[in-house]
């Protein structure tokens, strides 16, 4: 589980929510448009929905909050990835 500090995934994920994750050891099979925790060299840890890129060397990261535009993540920049399996929100 990991606590998230984001506004880019509102309204589905809120600041201080906890997400339960399944670490992917082999990311050859991705469930597109699902939420993932992505560890990157340049941007750190991200919570985003993932879509395929225009080529095999990129993925597209999409926020639920439409104020944040989608952006490309180079596959070579990804150091780890985990699929979000659940959410805990404390009141």
N, C-alpha and C positions, 0 to 999 in steps of 0.2 A: 504494500500500500504506500501511496505517496500523497502528501498534502500539496494542493495546487494553489498557486498565487497568480491568478490570471484574470483579465477582463475580456480577453479576446474570444472566450468561449461562452460568454453569456448568451442566452439565458439558461442553457443546458448545464453548464458547469459554472459554479460561482467561487469567488475568492474563499479560501480556507476549506473547501470541500476536500474530501479524501477520495482517491480513486484506487480501486483494486486492479492490479495489472497481471497479465500473463506474459512473461518474458519470452520472446520469440528467438529460438536458437537457429532456426532456418527460415529466413524471410522470403523464400522463393514464392510462397503463397500468401498473398495479401488480400484481405477483405476490404475492397475499396469503399471509401466514404465512411469507414468505421473510425472511431477515435483511437489514437495511439499516443503513447509517450515516446518521444524521439530524443535520444541523446546525440548531440552534434558537437563537433570540434569548435565551430565558430560561434554558434548561438546558444550553446548550453542545452538545457532540458526544455523541450517544447511539448505542449499538449495540443494536438491538431488532428483534424480529419485528413486522411491521405488519399490522394488520387494518383493515377499513373501520370508520368510526365510525357512530354512530347517525344522523348527518346529514353533509352534504358539507363542513361546516366543521371537522370533526375526524377524526383517525385514532386508532386504539388501538395503543399500544405494549405489547408483551408480552415478558416476560423468560423465558428457559429455566429459570432457577432459580425454583421455585414459591414461595420465600420472599418474592419481590418481586411485588406485585400489579400487574395491568395498569393503565395510566392513559391518559387522553386527551391528545393533542397537538393544539392548534389549528393548522389548516393555515396560517393567517396567520403563525404563529410559526416556520415552517420556512423556512430560508434556503438549504438545499441538501440533496440526497439522493443516496445512492449505494448500489447493490445489491452485497451481498457476493458475490463470485464464487469465492473460495477462501480457504484458511487455511494458514498456515505456523506450526508449533509447534517451537520450538527446545528441545532436551533439555539 
